[in-house]
Each structure stands twice: as structure tokens, then as C-alpha cells.
Amino acid sequence: MSVAFLKNRQATPRVSAFVDWLADLFERSQEMDDTLTSLYRAAQRRAPARHDRPDRGNH
């Protein structure tokens, strides 16, 4: 996402606050995505492969 301002115009305080809020929101969502990806990959490394798991069915 991009935000552009005209050189000869200054953004209103309301617009500036909104842009700052959006930037913070996107930064936090990227941090959250990175954290969840790391946790998922760590769990994948710890979990045995599906074919290695004991059979839970009744024989």
C-alpha cells in the first residue's frame, strides 16, 4: 500500500493520524505473521512425520 501527498499541500492532522495508524497496523501484522510462521516451522520440526506416528486404530 502506498500513500502519496502533493508537494504543495500539507496533510491535515486527521489524515496524518490515519496514515500513521495504518503504518503501525501493517507493521504489527507483519511482525505477527513472522512470529506465527516461526512458531509453525518450529512445531513442524518437532512433530514426527505422519507415517512415523503410532497407529491409533483398533486392529
C-alpha positions in Angstrom: 0.0 0.0 0.0 1.3 3.5 -0.8 0.3 6.9 0.3 1.3 10.0 -1.6 1.0 13.7 -0.8 1.1 16.6 -3.2 4.2 18.8 -2.7 2.2 22.0 -2.5 -0.3 20.6 0.1 0.1 19.5 3.6 -1.9 16.6 5.0 -4.5 17.5 7.6 -3.8 16.2 11.1 -6.7 13.7 10.7 -5.1 12.3 7.5 -1.7 12.2 9.1 -3.0 10.3 12.1 -4.8 7.9 9.8 -1.7 7.2 7.8 0.4 6.7 10.9 -2.3 4.3 12.3 -2.2 2.3 9.0 1.6 2.1 9.0 1.6 0.9 12.6 -1.2 -1.7 11.8 0.7 -3.1 8.8 4.0 -3.2 10.8 2.3 -5.1 13.6 0.6 -7.5 11.2 3.9 -8.3 9.6 5.5 -8.9 13.0 2.6 -11.2 13.9 2.9 -13.1 10.6 6.6 -13.6 11.1 6.1 -14.8 14.7 3.4 -17.3 13.6 5.5 -18.5 10.7 8.4 -19.1 13.1 6.2 -21.0 15.6 4.7 -23.1 12.8 8.1 -24.1 11.4 9.4 -24.9 14.9 6.4 -27.1 15.5 6.9 -28.8 12.2 10.5 -29.7 13.0 9.5 -31.1 16.4 6.5 -33.2 15.2 7.2 -36.6 13.8 6.2 -37.3 10.3 2.7 -38.7 9.9 3.9 -42.1 8.8 6.1 -42.3 11.9 3.2 -41.7 14.3 1.8 -44.8 16.1 -1.4 -46.2 14.7 -4.3 -45.3 16.9 -6.8 -47.5 15.1 -8.2 -50.8 16.5 -6.9 -54.0 15.0 
